[in-house]
Every structure is written in structure tokens, then in C-alpha cells.
Amino acid sequence: MKWKRALAIVGLVLICSLYLIALVLAFSHSAESKKWLMAAIYSTVVIPVFIYAAQLVIRVIRPNDNNNDTDTTK
């Protein structure tokens, strides 16, 4: 299923970018670096939960999916 892969890539990019911002701000001795680190740690849990919830909503909206949540690429 291509939409699952797209959601996973978006989540990965968001989490990695938050950690990159936190790392850059930590080396620049910014006052906001602690807040960005806490946001990155928080998003490590929250973003995958939202992605899972989005997958559940899509599964409920389209219950007649014949793939049964398997990625069959041939």
C-alpha cells in the first residue's frame, strides 16, 4: 500500500528534522535548544501514534480494501 509508505516517510522526515534542529541549536548555545529537544522527544512518540490513527481511519473509511494490509508488489 503506497499511502502507508508515504505516511511513514513523512513521519520519518518530521522526526529527523526536529532532532537535527535540536542538535544545531544545542551547538549554537541557543536558549531555545532545550525546548526543541523536548519537542523532538515528544514527537518521537506522538507522530507514530498519529500515523497509526490515520491508518485506522483510512481502514474504517475504506473497509472493502482487497489487499488486507499486505504490500503485494510483483
C-alpha positions as CSV (number, residue, x, y, z in Angstrom):
1,M,0.0,0.0,0.0
2,K,1.6,3.2,-1.2
3,W,-0.2,5.5,1.3
4,K,1.3,3.7,4.3
5,R,4.8,4.1,2.9
6,A,4.1,7.8,2.2
7,L,2.8,8.3,5.8
8,A,5.9,6.6,7.2
9,I,8.3,8.7,5.1
10,V,6.5,11.9,6.2
11,G,6.8,10.9,9.8
12,L,10.4,10.0,9.5
13,V,11.3,13.3,7.9
14,L,9.4,15.2,10.6
15,I,11.2,13.4,13.4
16,C,14.6,13.6,11.9
17,S,14.2,17.3,11.1
18,L,13.2,18.0,14.7
19,Y,16.3,16.2,16.0
20,L,18.5,18.0,13.5
21,I,17.2,21.3,14.6
22,A,17.7,20.4,18.3
23,L,21.3,19.3,17.6
24,V,22.1,22.5,15.6
25,L,20.6,24.7,18.3
26,A,22.5,22.8,21.1
27,F,25.8,23.5,19.4
28,S,25.0,27.2,18.8
29,H,24.2,27.6,22.6
30,S,20.7,28.9,21.9
31,A,18.3,29.4,24.7
32,E,15.6,27.6,22.8
33,S,17.7,24.3,22.4
34,K,16.1,22.6,25.4
35,K,12.6,23.3,24.1
36,W,13.5,21.9,20.7
37,L,15.0,18.8,22.3
38,M,11.8,18.3,24.4
39,A,9.7,18.8,21.2
40,A,11.8,16.2,19.4
41,I,11.5,13.6,22.2
42,Y,7.7,14.3,22.4
43,S,7.3,13.9,18.7
44,T,9.1,10.6,18.7
45,V,6.1,9.2,20.5
46,V,3.3,11.4,19.1
47,I,4.0,11.3,15.4
48,P,3.9,7.5,15.1
49,V,0.7,7.4,17.1
50,F,-0.9,9.9,14.8
51,I,0.3,7.9,11.7
52,Y,-1.2,4.8,13.2
53,A,-4.5,6.6,13.9
54,A,-4.6,7.9,10.3
55,Q,-4.1,4.3,9.1
56,L,-7.0,3.2,11.3
57,V,-9.3,6.0,10.0
58,I,-8.4,5.1,6.4
59,R,-9.1,1.5,7.1
60,V,-12.5,2.4,8.5
61,I,-13.4,4.7,5.7
62,R,-12.5,2.1,3.0
63,P,-13.3,-1.3,4.5
64,N,-13.5,-3.0,1.1
65,D,-9.8,-3.0,0.5
66,N,-8.9,-6.3,-1.1
67,N,-5.2,-6.1,-0.1
68,N,-5.9,-6.8,3.6
69,D,-3.0,-4.6,4.6
70,T,-0.3,-6.5,2.7
71,D,2.1,-4.9,0.3
72,T,2.0,-7.1,-2.7
73,T,4.4,-5.7,-5.2
74,K,5.1,-8.0,-8.1
